[in-house]
Structures are given as structure tokens and as C-alpha cells.
Amino acid sequence: MMMRRPTRLLVRMALAAGLAAISPATGGSLRDGQASFSRGDYIRAARLLAPIARRGNPRAMTMLGYMYDNGFGVPQSYDAAVELYSGAAQRGDPIAQHLLGLMYDKGHGVDRDDVLAYKWLSLAAGAAPFREREPYLRIRNAVASKMSPNQIVEGQRLALGWRRS
């Protein structure tokens, strides 16, 4: 029996409930959240990053998404990770674009989709600093190796037509 994926509304409700449960009584800065994450204090990092992510900060959204993706300080949830990565990717965060592309490549929290994986991985590679671009391109090209020429063209078209929201 195949389980149905939760609807977007249910994911948002669960994410909101999870963020509310970890939100601190007093606020912290993005820098404090990043420092906590770097020290491995993931529970504190989640508490500090959650309200910043709720306000739409793409860096906080990406970090919190990564925490949900891997179960660091929060319950592992691919659906919550995709929701956060998507918001940050739409705001132009290249790390979120890369991680969202990987989610589409693997089918974690979304239906597997090589064309969307290629789109997001292409955008991430294009936004990466020149010296860091090669690893992004290798991953994008690995996805392309599984695609037909028409799918690659469609992924390129989607990437070219993308506009930051």
C-alpha cells in the first residue's frame, strides 16, 4: 500500500507547530544561530533560527531546512526541509537551490524529478563563486547524465526563466 504525501497545508501546519515548539521566549541573531550550529548545539541553533526563518530570512531558512533534512536538533522531516529550502531557493539562496535540487534528484520530500533537480542545480552552480563552481557543476552534470536531451533542454529553459521572488 502506497502512503500519500501530506498536503502542502498539512506540511505547513506541522512545520509551524514544530517551529512554535522550538521558538525561544527571547530572540537571537542569525550569527548566534550560526555559531550554535557550528558548535554542534543544534537544539539552541533551531531555537534561534526558527523565528528568523519564519520572517523569511533565506540563510536561516536554509540552515533550518538542513537541520530538518538531517534531524539535527529537530525531528527529521524531508517535507519540512523541502518547504524551507523552497522558500530560501525562491529568494535566491544558492545553497538552498543546491539542496533543493538534491531533494528532487533523490525524491526526498518531493516526487523525484530530474528536470527540476537540473533546474535548481543549474541555478546554484550559476550563483556559486567561480572558485567553488566546479563541485556544483559535477553534481548537476551527474543528474544530466540520467536525462534525455529534451529533459535537459526543459531544465535549462526553466532555469533561464527563473526569477527571484
N, C-alpha and C positions, 0 to 999 in steps of 0.2 A: 504494500500500500504506500503510495507516494504522499508525503506530507506537503500541504500547501504552504507557500511562503506567506509570512504575515503581510497584511496590507501595509502600505506606507503609513496610514494613520495609526495603526497599532504600533509600528516601529517608532514613530514619533512620540506616541504616548509613553511607551516603555522607556525610551531614551530620556524624555522629560522627567519621568519618575525616578530614573536612575540618577540623573543629574541633580535633581532636587534632594535626593537622599545623601549625596556626597557634597553638596554645597556647604561652604563654611558660613558661619554667622558673620564673619568679617571678611572683607575682600583681600585679595593679594594681587600682585602684579604678574604679568606674563613671565618676567625674568625670574620671579620667585618660583613659579610653577616649573619653568625650565630647569632651574637649579635643583629643585626637589627631584625631578625626573632623572637628572644626571647623577644624583647621589643614590638613585635606586629607591627613593622614598615615594613609591608610586601612589600610595593612598593619599598622602599630602598633595602630591602633584595633581591628582584628579580633583581634589577639593579646591585647589587654587585655579586650575584651568577651566573647570566646568562653567563658572559664571562668565568667564571671559569668552569661552566658546559660544555660550548662549547669546552673547552680544554680537556674535558674528565675526570675531577675530579669526582670520584664516589660519594663522600659526597655531593658536590654541585649539582650533577645531582639528587640525591635522594631528597634533600631539595626542589629544584625547582620543581621536579615531584610532591612532596607532595603539593606544592603551587598550581600547575595546577589541581591536583586531587580535591582540596577543594576550589579553587577560591580565594586564599589568595594573594592579590596584583597583580594578573594576571587573565585573564578570565578563568573560569573553563573549562577544557578540559581533558576528560579522555584519549583521543588519545595522547595528548602531554604528559600527566602523564605516560602512558604506555611506550612511546618512551624513556623518561628519566629514568624511573625505569628499563627498559630492559637494557639500556646501563650500568647503575650502577650495576645491578644484574650480568650481564656478567663479570663485573670487580671484582666481589666478595663481594659487599657490602651487608651484611646480612639484613639490614633494607630494602633496595631496593628489595631484594629477597622476604622478607616477604610481602611487599606492593604489589609487582607484583603477588605473589600468591593469595592475596586477590582480585586483579583485575580479575584474571582468575576465582576465585570462584564466584564472583558476575557478571561477564560478563561486566565489565566497561571498555570500550575502546578496548576490545578484545571479541572474541566469548567465551562464558562460557565453561570452560574445566577443569573438576575435576582432570584429570591426571596431567596437567601442574600446576594446583594450588597445588597439593600434592607435586610435584617435587620441586617447589620454596619454599614452606613452610617447606619442609624437609631440604633443604639446609640452610635456615635461622635458623632453630632450631639447626642444627649441628654446625653452626658457632657462635651461641649465647654463651656468657659466661655461665658457669654451673649454677650460681645462677639465671640467667634470662631465662633459657631454658624452664621452665615449661609452661609459657603462650604461647610460640611459639608451643610447642607440643600439648597443648589443642586445639589450632586453627587447626593445621594440622590434629589432630585426629577427629575433628568435620567434616572436609572435607572428611576424610576417611570413616566416618560413612555413607556417601551418595554413596560410591563407591562399586563396586563388588570386590571380591578378585583378579580377573585378572587385574582390573584397578589399584589396589594398587600395585601389582607386577610391572606393567608397570611404575607407578610413581616412585617406588623405583629404577627400572633399569635406568630410566632417570637421577635420582639424583646421582646414583653411577657413571654413565658415564659422568657426567658434568665436564668440565674443564674450569677454569677461562680463559677469553680471554684478 
